[in-house]
């Protein structure tokens, strides 16, 4: 049973549909093709509705969800880590500027 959803094949993150504990194997199904999925080992506790990284993301890289950039990594993010405001600067409220 999937514990997460990937909105598009180009996405860098999976949205978890249940609370996830560190060490859990998270089955992330693709919305476009639910029979296709990836399994990610969680590196953190991740609450329902938050994101888990599907790949290693370098500081300064844009992060894709819905095949569109949702933010820029403000630190390196490893595959399986929680992706949220502690390591992602949102692009929603204007252009991100490096500091």
Helices and strands as residue ranges (DSSP letters): E 4-6, E 13-16, E 25-30, E 33-41, E 51-53, E 62-65, E 68-73, E 82-83, E 88-90
